[in-house]
Amino acid sequence: MQAENFVYLLDGKAYINLTNRCSNRCSFCIRNTGDGVAGNTLWLAKEPTAQEVIGAFEKVKPYLQSDEVVFCGYGEPTDALDVLLECAEYFKSEGYTTRLNTNGLGSADNGKNIAPLLKDFDVVSISLNAPTAKKYNAVTNSKYGDGALDQVVDFARQVKRAGIKAVFTVVDVIGDEDIAACKRLAENEGIELRVRQYISDNYESNKD
């Protein structure tokens, strides 16, 4: 039986894989094309405890080439909120830079504003995906329907209000017109936008 990949390495960084749960079913998600990334199978039979994550991290620690720890697995990290927060607190206390990659629907999923709880993250990277509610839902197939994008944008505002660096991201497959519209939306919110290259299961080195 293959060991669970609660922590995996890409480009010398540690990535934390907490859950396979997600409220979106994005058309470009790498879950549609394979079981993992760069030889790391990321489907989980069980979700880890914080201690299991920390134990797995210790095993890969000698191979790290970066002090950044990224919470980004095969699901939405904020859907395992308690473990996420406990792990972030630990890594921050150990002097690591912490980043959360999220779909921005964690407050909706948890039924409360979680942004103030993310104080141990240096950066919260939020998938914007599309510039309008209908286009967002067409791409993400969100359980929240056409109301999902408003919740994502409000979450980003709350992260910024909490004094945490918020960054919007889009994947380059959405096209130049929608990327330009997303840039305008991000500028109106005073939030940086990053355009990410689409990555499938045939992962190639990417410093993002």
KEMI-525438 format. One record per residue (C-alpha): x, y, z. Coordinates in steps of 0.25 Angstrom, whole numbers, padded with zeros to 4 digits, always signed. Each point is the difference from the previous one (the first is absolute). Layout:
<atoms>
XYZ ...
</atoms>
This chain:
<atoms>
+0000+0000+0000 +0006+0014-0004 +0003+0010+0011 -0009+0012+0000 +0006+0012-0005 -0003+0011+0010 +0013+0007-0004 +0006+0000-0013 +0012+0008-0007 -0001+0008-0013 +0012+0009-0004 +0006-0002+0014 -0012+0006+0007 -0009-0008+0010 -0015-0001-0004 -0010-0004+0010 -0012-0009-0004 -0011+0000+0010 -0012-0005-0007 -0007-0004-0013 -0013+0008+0004 -0003+0012-0009 -0013+0008-0003 +0004+0002-0014 +0002-0009-0012 +0009+0008-0009 +0001-0004-0015 +0015+0003+0000 +0003-0007+0013 +0012-0010+0000 -0009-0010+0007 -0007-0002-0013 +0013-0005-0007 +0007-0008+0010 +0001-0005+0015 +0011+0010+0003 +0012+0009-0004 +0014-0004-0003 -0001-0014+0004 -0007+0003+0013 -0013-0007+0002 -0009+0010+0007 -0013-0007+0002 -0002-0002+0015 -0006-0012+0006 -0001+0008+0013 +0002+0014+0005 +0013+0003+0008 +0001+0005+0014 +0009+0012+0002 +0010-0009+0007 +0000-0010-0012 +0003+0012-0009 +0011+0005+0009 +0006-0014+0000 -0001-0001-0015 +0007+0013-0001 +0012-0004+0008 +0002-0011-0010 +0002+0009-0012 +0006+0011+0008 +0015-0004-0004 -0004+0002-0015 -0006+0014+0001 +0006+0011-0008 -0010+0011+0004 -0005+0005+0014 -0014+0001-0006 -0011-0010+0004 -0012+0000-0009 -0014-0005+0003 -0004-0006-0013 -0005-0014-0002 -0011-0008-0008 -0011+0008+0007 -0003+0013+0007 +0009+0002+0012 -0010+0008+0008 -0010-0012+0000 +0009-0006+0011 +0001+0013+0007 +0004-0004+0014 +0012-0008-0005 +0003+0011-0010 +0001+0010+0011 +0008-0009+0010 +0010-0003-0011 +0002+0014-0004 +0002+0005+0014 +0011-0011+0001 +0007+0003-0013 +0000+0015+0003 +0005-0002+0014 +0012-0008-0006 +0003+0012-0009 -0006-0005-0013 -0007+0009-0010 -0014-0005-0002 -0009+0001-0012 -0015-0005-0001 -0005-0003-0014 -0015+0000+0001 -0012+0001-0009 -0005+0012+0009 -0013-0008+0005 +0005-0004+0013 -0009+0010+0008 -0012-0005-0008 +0005-0014+0003 +0002+0002+0015 -0012+0009+0002 +0008+0011+0006 +0010+0011-0004 +0013-0008+0001 +0009+0011-0005 +0005+0005+0014 +0003-0014+0003 +0011-0001-0011 +0010+0009+0008 +0011-0010-0001 +0000+0001-0015 +0009+0010-0007 -0007-0001-0013 -0014-0005-0004 -0001-0003-0015 -0015+0000-0005 -0004-0007-0013 -0009+0011-0007 -0002-0009-0012 -0009+0010-0008 -0005+0014+0000 -0015-0002+0001 -0009-0008+0009 -0006-0009-0012 +0014-0002-0006 +0006-0004+0013 -0011-0010+0003 +0001-0005-0015 +0015-0003+0003 -0001-0005+0015 -0013-0007+0000 -0001+0006+0015 -0010-0006+0010 -0003+0015+0002 -0004+0002-0014 +0000+0015-0005 +0001+0005+0014 +0014-0006+0001 +0009+0011-0006 -0006+0011+0009 +0004-0009+0012 +0014-0002-0006 +0002+0015-0002 -0006+0003+0014 +0010-0010+0006 +0011+0007-0006 -0004+0013+0006 -0001-0006+0013 +0014-0006-0001 +0005+0014-0004 -0007+0006+0012 +0006-0009+0009 +0014+0005-0004 +0004-0013-0008 +0005+0001-0014 -0011-0004-0010 +0004-0004-0014 -0010-0004-0011 +0004-0010-0010 -0006-0005-0013 +0004-0011-0010 +0005+0004-0013 -0010-0009-0007 -0012+0010+0002 +0005+0009-0012 +0005+0014-0001 -0013+0007+0001 -0004-0006+0013 +0014+0001+0005 -0001+0015-0003 -0013+0001+0007 +0005-0007+0012 +0012+0010+0001 -0010+0011+0000 -0008-0007+0011 +0012-0002+0008 +0005+0015-0002 -0014+0005+0005 +0002-0009+0013 +0015+0005+0002 +0005-0015-0001 +0011-0005-0008 -0004-0010-0012 +0009-0011-0004 -0002-0008-0013 +0004-0014+0002 +0004-0010-0011 -0009-0012-0001 +0006-0013+0006 -0005-0013-0003 +0005-0014+0006 +0012+0001-0009 +0006+0010+0009 +0012+0008-0004 +0009+0009+0009 -0007+0012+0004 +0005+0010+0010 -0014+0005+0004 
</atoms>
